Amino acid sequence: CLCVPQGLVCTNVSLKPGQRLTVKGKVAPSAKSFVINLGKDASNIGLHFNPRFDAHGDMNTIVCNSKKVEEWGAEHRETVFPFQKGDTAEITFGVNQNDLTVHLPGHQFTFPNRLGLSVFDYFNIQGDFTPQSISWE
């Protein structure tokens, strides 16, 4: 993994169906939004996970999407919002054959694997969230 000005970028993660990636970190006290991307590379994102405290016209909403060769898909909005500014948060992404399961504090949902990826090699975090630990199994 590399820390870059835009956040944290990991390549060659090799997450396969049946595996999980858990991210623990701290939400900035003045957070507007943060992003966690999982995919093949920066142009092919299987899951764009974007909790928005107050960004792009959304308040306390999780927006998910996918990007295939720079083309964004249809946005999916999740109204359960378990994040608090200034708090720590733990998010687990489970990779399945046809979708990804997102485990949040007290809530979970699935997002389809629109790109049909069999391996998720790329992972990045950006925005108002500081990762403290990342683990996969």
Buried (B, 14 or more C-beta within 10 A) or exposed (E): BEEEEEBBBBBEBEBEBEBBBBBBBBBBEEBEBBBBBBBBEBEBBBBBBBBBBEBEEBEEBBBBBBBBEEEEBEBBEBEEBBBEEEEEBBBBBBBEEEBBBBBBEEEEBBBBBBBEBEBBBBBBBBBBBBBEEBEBE
